[in-house]
Amino acid sequence: MAKTIVVKQIASPSRRPDVQRQTLIGLGLNKMHKTRELEDTPSVRGMVNAIPHLVKIIEERGE
């Protein structure tokens, strides 16, 4: 089983730069308090690290 992370959106993208909104959409998040389980890849980690004020890693699962 591949490693995964559970990411939760904790802040609104309103009044944020468009690039941050697009990063949220790329992660599959678009509404407050939504969660997604994503593969733990360098690209996903980079997206999460680019917007730490908007998302939170809830859980890390896998090997």
MIMAR-922376 format. One record per atom (N, C-alpha, C): x, y, z; residue in three letters; atom name; chain. Coordinates in nm, 4 decimals. Each point is the difference from the previous one (the first is absolute). Layout:
REM MIMAR-922376
{{X Y Z} ALA CA A}
...
This chain:
REM MIMAR-922376
{{0.0843 -0.1184 0.0000} MET N A}
{{-0.0843 0.1184 0.0000} MET CA A}
{{0.0886 0.1245 0.0000} MET C A}
{{-0.0330 0.0949 -0.0831} ALA N A}
{{0.0780 0.1236 -0.0099} ALA CA A}
{{-0.0281 0.0899 0.1197} ALA C A}
{{0.0988 0.0814 0.0324} LYS N A}
{{-0.0185 0.0944 0.1090} LYS CA A}
{{-0.0976 0.1090 -0.0436} LYS C A}
{{-0.0861 0.0400 0.0918} THR N A}
{{-0.0957 0.1067 -0.0285} THR CA A}
{{-0.0006 0.0996 0.1148} THR C A}
{{-0.0506 0.1196 -0.0296} ILE N A}
{{-0.0201 0.1006 0.1030} ILE CA A}
{{-0.1435 0.0494 -0.0101} ILE C A}
{{-0.0574 0.0358 0.1137} VAL N A}
{{-0.1334 0.0579 0.0037} VAL CA A}
{{0.0175 0.1492 0.0245} VAL C A}
{{-0.0496 0.0796 -0.0944} VAL N A}
{{0.0165 0.1448 0.0035} VAL CA A}
{{-0.1365 0.0646 0.0195} VAL C A}
{{-0.0067 0.1006 0.0878} LYS N A}
{{-0.1245 0.0714 0.0275} LYS CA A}
{{0.0185 0.1481 -0.0294} LYS C A}
{{-0.0980 0.0590 -0.0662} GLN N A}
{{0.0045 0.1442 -0.0253} GLN CA A}
{{-0.0475 0.0715 0.1257} GLN C A}
{{0.0824 0.0920 0.0532} ILE N A}
{{-0.0325 0.0666 0.1260} ILE CA A}
{{-0.0263 0.1491 -0.0158} ILE C A}
{{0.0192 0.0549 -0.1197} ALA N A}
{{-0.0226 0.1425 -0.0220} ALA CA A}
{{-0.0594 0.0219 -0.1385} ALA C A}
{{-0.0644 0.1135 -0.0151} SER N A}
{{-0.0640 0.0341 -0.1260} SER CA A}
{{0.1000 0.0575 -0.0997} SER C A}
{{-0.0174 -0.0311 -0.1279} PRO N A}
{{0.0900 0.0561 -0.1011} PRO CA A}
{{-0.0377 0.1420 -0.0425} PRO C A}
{{-0.1089 0.0537 0.0537} SER N A}
{{-0.0360 0.1366 -0.0389} SER CA A}
{{0.1053 0.0980 0.0511} SER C A}
{{0.0259 0.1012 -0.0795} ARG N A}
{{0.1027 0.1014 0.0262} ARG CA A}
{{0.1403 -0.0594 -0.0010} ARG C A}
{{0.0187 -0.1069 -0.0736} ARG N A}
{{0.1311 -0.0638 -0.0160} ARG CA A}
{{0.0406 0.0099 -0.1463} ARG C A}
{{0.1290 -0.0036 -0.0284} PRO N A}
{{0.0441 0.0024 -0.1403} PRO CA A}
{{-0.0563 -0.1185 -0.0784} PRO C A}
{{-0.0189 0.0219 -0.1294} ASP N A}
{{-0.0591 -0.1025 -0.0859} ASP CA A}
{{0.0815 -0.1290 -0.0009} ASP C A}
{{0.1316 0.0109 0.0108} VAL N A}
{{0.0843 -0.1201 -0.0015} VAL CA A}
{{-0.0306 -0.0886 0.1214} VAL C A}
{{-0.0337 0.0594 0.1141} GLN N A}
{{-0.0348 -0.0793 0.1181} GLN CA A}
{{-0.1360 -0.0664 -0.0176} GLN C A}
{{-0.0937 0.0688 -0.0636} ARG N A}
{{-0.1308 -0.0606 -0.0279} ARG CA A}
{{0.0156 -0.1194 -0.0939} ARG C A}
{{0.0842 0.0162 -0.1021} GLN N A}
{{0.0216 -0.1080 -0.0955} GLN CA A}
{{0.0687 -0.1197 0.0658} GLN C A}
{{0.0863 0.0257 0.0970} THR N A}
{{0.0649 -0.1091 0.0731} THR CA A}
{{-0.1034 -0.0796 0.0786} THR C A}
{{-0.0950 0.0694 0.0642} LEU N A}
{{-0.1078 -0.0695 0.0713} LEU CA A}
{{-0.0815 -0.0864 -0.0961} LEU C A}
{{-0.0326 0.0544 -0.1147} ILE N A}
{{-0.0769 -0.0759 -0.0989} ILE CA A}
{{0.0799 -0.1214 -0.0462} ILE C A}
{{0.1296 0.0173 -0.0171} GLY N A}
{{0.0863 -0.1114 -0.0394} GLY CA A}
{{0.0030 -0.1117 0.1028} GLY C A}
{{-0.0164 0.0369 0.1266} LEU N A}
{{-0.0055 -0.1001 0.1071} LEU CA A}
{{-0.1398 -0.0603 0.0143} LEU C A}
{{-0.0973 0.0541 -0.0730} GLY N A}
{{-0.1365 -0.0510 0.0082} GLY CA A}
{{-0.0796 0.0604 0.1132} GLY C A}
{{0.0444 0.1137 0.0501} LEU N A}
{{-0.0699 0.0679 0.1086} LEU CA A}
{{-0.0623 0.1279 -0.0540} LEU C A}
{{-0.1244 0.0282 0.0405} ASN N A}
{{-0.0630 0.1232 -0.0456} ASN CA A}
{{-0.0929 0.0620 0.1031} ASN C A}
{{-0.0275 -0.0690 0.1082} LYS N A}
{{-0.0887 0.0540 0.1027} LYS CA A}
{{0.0627 -0.0214 0.1370} LYS C A}
{{-0.0343 0.0869 0.0917} MET N A}
{{0.0547 -0.0066 0.1350} MET CA A}
{{-0.0304 -0.1351 0.0656} MET C A}
{{0.0958 -0.0504 0.0741} HIS N A}
{{-0.0114 -0.1210 0.0821} HIS CA A}
{{-0.0174 -0.1287 -0.0807} HIS C A}
{{0.0272 0.0047 -0.1294} LYS N A}
{{-0.0012 -0.1219 -0.0813} LYS CA A}
{{0.1329 -0.0726 0.0184} LYS C A}
{{-0.0034 -0.1321 -0.0088} THR N A}
{{0.1222 -0.0791 0.0123} THR CA A}
{{0.0178 -0.0847 -0.1250} THR C A}
{{0.1248 -0.0300 -0.0309} ARG N A}
{{0.0345 -0.0864 -0.1124} ARG CA A}
{{0.1127 -0.0915 0.0419} ARG C A}
{{-0.0057 -0.1233 -0.0456} GLU N A}
{{0.1103 -0.0931 0.0200} GLU CA A}
{{0.0784 -0.0053 -0.1307} GLU C A}
{{0.1270 0.0400 0.0061} LEU N A}
{{0.0836 0.0118 -0.1186} LEU CA A}
{{0.1244 -0.0855 0.0140} LEU C A}
{{0.0568 -0.0419 -0.1139} GLU N A}
{{0.1269 -0.0729 0.0025} GLU CA A}
{{0.1089 0.0908 0.0528} GLU C A}
{{0.0893 -0.0564 0.0783} ASP N A}
{{0.1102 0.0771 0.0578} ASP CA A}
{{0.1157 0.0030 -0.0993} ASP C A}
{{-0.0096 0.0910 -0.0971} THR N A}
{{0.1043 0.0161 -0.1012} THR CA A}
{{0.0679 0.1355 0.0194} THR C A}
{{0.1186 0.0175 -0.0556} PRO N A}
{{0.0674 0.1299 0.0129} PRO CA A}
{{-0.0814 0.1163 -0.0572} PRO C A}
{{-0.0740 -0.0236 -0.1071} SER N A}
{{-0.0791 0.1088 -0.0582} SER CA A}
{{-0.1151 0.0413 0.0920} SER C A}
{{-0.0663 -0.0979 0.0615} VAL N A}
{{-0.1090 0.0317 0.0931} VAL CA A}
{{0.0556 0.0688 0.1241} VAL C A}
{{0.1124 -0.0498 0.0514} ARG N A}
{{0.0629 0.0643 0.1162} ARG CA A}
{{0.0384 0.1446 -0.0313} ARG C A}
{{0.0501 0.0241 -0.1210} GLY N A}
{{0.0363 0.1353 -0.0397} GLY CA A}
{{-0.1202 0.0921 -0.0045} GLY C A}
{{-0.1117 -0.0517 -0.0493} MET N A}
{{-0.1222 0.0803 -0.0049} MET CA A}
{{-0.0489 0.0318 0.1405} MET C A}
{{0.0034 -0.0984 0.0889} VAL N A}
{{-0.0433 0.0218 0.1384} VAL CA A}
{{0.0933 0.0993 0.0695} VAL C A}
{{0.1303 -0.0126 -0.0229} ASN N A}
{{0.0961 0.0906 0.0633} ASN CA A}
{{-0.0084 0.1418 -0.0552} ASN C A}
{{-0.0563 0.0169 -0.1195} ALA N A}
{{-0.0140 0.1331 -0.0588} ALA CA A}
{{-0.1143 0.0792 0.0631} ALA C A}
{{-0.0960 -0.0704 0.0613} ILE N A}
{{-0.1152 0.0688 0.0598} ILE CA A}
{{-0.0278 -0.0517 0.1417} ILE C A}
{{0.0988 0.0042 0.0899} PRO N A}
{{-0.0216 -0.0549 0.1344} PRO CA A}
{{-0.1026 0.0780 0.0815} PRO C A}
{{-0.0269 0.1240 -0.0384} HIS N A}
{{-0.0982 0.0812 0.0704} HIS CA A}
{{-0.1436 -0.0330 -0.0426} HIS C A}
{{-0.0162 -0.0797 -0.1043} LEU N A}
{{-0.1326 -0.0359 -0.0495} LEU CA A}
{{-0.0364 -0.1459 0.0250} LEU C A}
{{0.0996 -0.0864 0.0168} VAL N A}
{{-0.0264 -0.1430 0.0184} VAL CA A}
{{0.0783 -0.0546 0.1193} VAL C A}
{{-0.0464 -0.1155 0.0457} LYS N A}
{{0.0649 -0.0667 0.1133} LYS CA A}
{{0.0051 -0.1491 -0.0300} LYS C A}
{{0.1140 -0.0621 0.0290} ILE N A}
{{0.0115 -0.1452 -0.0154} ILE CA A}
{{-0.0573 -0.0628 0.1265} ILE C A}
{{-0.1079 -0.0742 -0.0173} ILE N A}
{{-0.0696 -0.0614 0.1131} ILE CA A}
{{0.0659 -0.1311 0.0394} ILE C A}
{{0.0341 -0.0809 -0.1000} GLU N A}
{{0.0482 -0.1355 0.0285} GLU CA A}
{{0.0901 -0.0473 -0.1130} GLU C A}
{{0.0978 -0.0813 0.0351} GLU N A}
{{0.0861 -0.0647 -0.0993} GLU CA A}
{{-0.0215 -0.1500 0.0128} GLU C A}
{{-0.0339 -0.0642 -0.1110} ARG N A}
{{-0.0286 -0.1436 0.0008} ARG CA A}
{{0.0950 -0.0723 -0.0928} ARG C A}
{{0.0124 -0.1273 0.0222} GLY N A}
{{0.0782 -0.0821 -0.0924} GLY CA A}
{{0.1057 -0.0804 0.0693} GLY C A}
{{0.0954 -0.0439 -0.0793} GLU N A}
{{0.1053 -0.0905 0.0429} GLU CA A}
{{0.0573 0.0441 0.1271} GLU C A}
